[in-house]
Amino acid sequence: MISSGSLLRRATGVIATAGILALTTVSGALAQQQVVIKGGQMGGAFNRWTSAWSVYLEKAIPGVKFSSESSTGSAENMRAVGSGSADFGLVFASDLFEGYRGEGAFKKPITGARALTYVFASVDHFVVPADSPIKKLEDAKGKRVSLGGPGSGSATMIALLMKQIGIWEGVTAVYLGGNSPQALSNGKIDAYNWSPGLGNAMIRNTASMMKIRFINLDDPAHRSGFYKKYPYFGKMIIPGGLYAGVGEDTPTFGTGSVLIASKSVTDDLVYKFLKAIYSEEGRTQLSGAVGPASIKEMTKERALDFITVPLHPGAERFWKEQGRTIPANLAAR
C-alpha cells in the first residue's frame, strides 16, 4: 500500500517538475527576440510585403519573432522606425528624403532611420470610371476624390501634385483607403488615388467590378515643374493590358519604396534580414505573396535606387559583399 505521505511527495514532485517546465517555456519565449516590421493599409502593397517577410524571416532567422504591423502608411513608418518604436518598415523615397531632413510634413529631422534597400516602384494610379468626365487631372477640381488612406504616402504624393498645378483648394478630398473601390463603384466618389506597385490587387479588383481608366499624371507633373521641385519623383508607365479593360499605356508618376531600419537594430540582424530576402528561397517565397512582377523589381542591381540617406552598417556590409560600390553620401554612419 502506498502511504498518503508518499502520494503527497509524488504529487509535490509532479507539480514542481511542471513548474520548472513552465518556467523554462516562459523563459525561452521571453528570450526570443521580438522584431516589428511596419507595413501599411490593410490590403495595400506595403502590408503584403511586410506580412510575407515576417512569415518567411521567422523560419529563416531562428530565435527571432517577426511581426508585421499595419499603419496609416509611409509617413507613420518613417516616424516609428526613426524613433525606434518599430525595427523595420517600408517608406516612400519621398518620405525618406524629407523625413531625414525635417522637411515637408516632418517638423524635425528623423535621423534615427537607416536605409537597407530599394524594394519596388510606387506607381501613382488615379482611377476613374471609364465614362467619367474627368479627362485630365485638372478636371478633378470640384470633384470628390479619395486620395488614399489618412496620412498615407499615396495621399501625400497626389496632394503635392495637386498643389503644384493649383487645383488643391478646389478638390473635395476624402481618405477612404481600401474602401475606395466600393465607393467609386457606388458613385460616392468621382475618383480615387492609390500608389502601389504595378498590378496591385485592389486596382485589379476595381477593374473586375467596373470599367475604369487611368488619368495621365506625367503630363501635369512635367508641365508644372513638379519633377524639378521634387527630385525623388519621376515618370512611370502603367502598361496597357495590366488591368482588365485598360488597353493603353498610361503615363503617370511615382517614386521608389525603400526598406529602412532603426539605427538601434543590430548590424547582424540587418545583415541576416537582407541575406534572407535576397536568397533564391526568399525570393521564391515572396513571389507567391506579392506577385512575380513586383519581385522582379527588387534586384541587387537596383538596390541603391531612390536612397538618399545613410545605409545601416549591416546593409553596407551586405552590399559590399555583393560587389556594390557605396557612394560617399550613402556610407553608413
N, C-alpha and C positions, 0 to 999 in steps of 0.2 A: 504494500500500500504506500502511495506517495503522500507524505505529510503535507499539511497546509503550509508549513514553513517552506518546504521545497517548491511547492506551487508558486508561492509568493516570490521566492528568489528567481524562479524561471520567468515569471511574468515581468518582474522588475528588469531582468536581463534583456528580454524581448523589447520592452519599452525603451531601454537605454540604447539598444542597438538601432532601433527605429529612429530614435532621436539623433544618433550620430549620423545615420544615413541621410536624414532630412537636412541636418546642418551641412553635411558635405554637399548635398544637391544645391542648397541655397547658396553656399559659399562658391560653388562652381558657377552658378548663374550670375552671382554678383561679380565674379572675376571676368566674365565675358565683357569685352569692350562694346559699348553701345555707340553706334555711329548714325547720325541723322543726315539724310540727303534731301534737300528741299527741291520739290518739283514745281507744280503749277496748278491750274484749274483742273478739277476732275474731268477726265475725258480729253484733256488737251495734250499736246505733244510733249511738253516738259514732264508731265506726270507719267506718261508711258515710258519714257526713257528712264526716269529715276526709279520707277517701280520695277522695271526689268533689271536694272543694275542691282537693286537691293536684293532681289531674289538670287541672281547669279553670284554676286560677290560673297554672299553668306556661305556658299559652297566653295568658292574659290579661295577665300581667305579664312582659314579656321580660327576660331576663337574670337571672331568679331560678329556682332549682331547688327546688321544694317536695316534701317527702316526708312521708307520713303514717306515724306510728309507733303501733303498738298499745301498750296499757298495761293495768294492772290496773283502771284506771278513774279516776274524778273526783279522789280524794284525791292519787293519784300525779301527775296532771296539774297540780294546783294547786301541788304542791311543785316539779315540774320547771320550770314556767313561772316561778314565783316566784324560783327560783334562777338562771334564765337558761340552764339546760341544754336547754330547749326554747323555741321562739319564740312559738308559739301553742298553744292547747289548749281542749278543751271541759270544763267542770266543772258540777256541780250548784250551784244557787244556795246551797244549804246549806253546801257545802264552801267556796264563795267567801266567804260571810259569816264562818264560823268560822275558816277559814284565815287570812284577812286580820287577824283579831283575836287569833289564837293561842288559840282556844277548842276545846272538844271533843277530837277526836283530834289536834289540832295544838298541839304543846307551845310553839311560839314563833310570833309573828306573821309571816306571809308577806306582806311589804309590797312585794315586787318585782313583783306581778301587777297588771295593769290591765284593766278591762272594755272590751269592744267593743260587744257587742250580745246581747240575748236571742235564742235560736235556736228552741227548741221546748220543749214541756212534757215533763217526765219523769214518766210516769204509772205508779204502782206497780200491778203486776199480780200478785196472789197466786193462783197456778194450782193447782187440784186436779182429780183425776178427777171426772167428773160424779157418780159413785156414792160419793164419798168421805164418810166420817162427819164430816169437818171442815165444819161449817156456819158457824162464825164463827171469828175469829182466835184466840180463847181456846181453841178445840178443838185448836189446833196443839201445845198442851202435851203432852209425851210422844211427839211425832211427830218423824220425821226430815225436816228441811226444808232444801233448798238455798236459801240466802239470796241468791245471786248469785255473782259471781266474787270471789276473795280480794282484799280491800282495795277492792272496788268501791263506788261510790255507792249502788248498789241494795242491797247488803248493809248499808251504814251506815244507810240510811233505815229499813228494816224492823226492824233491831235497836233503833233508838231507840224505835219504836212498841211493840215487844215489851217493852222495859224499862219504858216508861211505863205499860203496863197490867199489868205484874207477872208475865209468863209467860216471860221471857227464860231464867231458870235451868232451866226445865222443857223447853225445846226442844232437840233434838239438831240442832245447826247444822252443815251442811256447805257447801262452797263449790265447786260444780261448774260455775258459769258456763254456757258454751254447751253443756255436756254434760247439763244438767238435763233437757231434754225426753226424751232417751233413758232416763235414769234413772227418770223418772216413769213412762214407758211400761212399763219393765221391773219396776216395783214396788220399786225400790231406795230410793226416797224417797217420802214421802207427799204432798209439795207442793213447789213451787218459787216463788221470788220473782224478779221482773225489773222494772226501772223504765226502760223505753224510751219512745219516742214512741208515740202510738196507731197501731195497725195494724202493729205490729212483726212482721217476717218470722219470727223464731224462734217467737213465740207462735202465729202463723198456722200454721206447720208442725206445732206440737204439736196444734193443733185438727184438723188434717187426719189426724193419726196416731191420735188417740183422742178420745173425748168428754170435754170439760173444762167447768169453770165457774170463776168468779172469786169470791173472798171479799170481802165488804163491809169495807173498811178505814176508811172515813169514820166509821162509827158508833163504833168504839172510840177513834178519834182525837178525835172530838168529845166523847164522854163523859168521857174521861180528862184533858182539858185540854191535850192534845198541841199543838193549834194555838196556844194562848196561850204555851206554853213555847217553841215553835219557830215563830216568825212567818214563816219562809221556806217553810213548807209550807201547803197549802190543799186544799180539797175539789176533786175532779175526778170525771169520769164516764167509764166505759168503755162506749161506746154499744152497745146490743144490735144484733146483725147484723154487727158489725165483724169478729168472728171466727166461723168456721163452728161452728154448733151452739149458740152462746150468743145467745139471742134477747132477753134482757132487759138493760136498763141496769144497770150495777153501780157504785154509789158507791165511790170509793176516795180516796186522797190522792196528792199529788205535789208537784213543785217545778219550777222552770224550769232549763233548760240554758243556760249562758252561755258565749259565746266570749270568751276572755281572751288577753292578750299580755303578754310580758315588758316591763317599762318600758324595757329597753335596746333594744327594737326601734325603728327609726326612725319618726318621725311619718309620713313619706312612704309607707313600706311599709304601715303600718296603714291609712292613708287609701286607698291603691290596693286593698288587700285588701277593704275594705268596699265601695268603689265597684264592684269587680268582682262580688262575690257578690250585691249588690243590683241589679245591672243586669238587664234583661229576659233577655239571653242567659245570664247566670249562673244566674238562677232556673230557666230552662228546662232547662239542663244538669243542675242539681241535682235537679230534679223527677224526672228519669228514674232517679236513683240512690237517693234517699231516699223517693220517693213524693209524689204531689201533696198528700195530706192533711198531711204534715209540712211541706212547703214553704209551705203556706198560713199556717202559724203564724208564720213568720219574716217579719214585716211591719215597715215603718218606724214604724207607729203603736205597735207593742208593743216597740220596740227597747230601751227602758229598763226594761221589766218585770223584776222579780226582781233588779235590780242594786243592790248595797249597798256598793260600793267605788268609788273614783275611776275615771273614764274615762281611757283613754290619750289623750294630746293629739291624736294622729291621728284617733281616734274622735270626740273632741269637735269637731274641725274638720268632719268629715264630717256629724255630726248637726246642727250649727248650719247648715250649708249646706242641709240638708233641712228647715229651719224648726223644728227641735225646740228647746224651751227646756230648758236643762240645770239641774237642781236644784243648789243650792249644795253639797249633800253628795256629789254625783257629779262636781263640777268637776274637771278634770284637774289633777294636781299630782305 
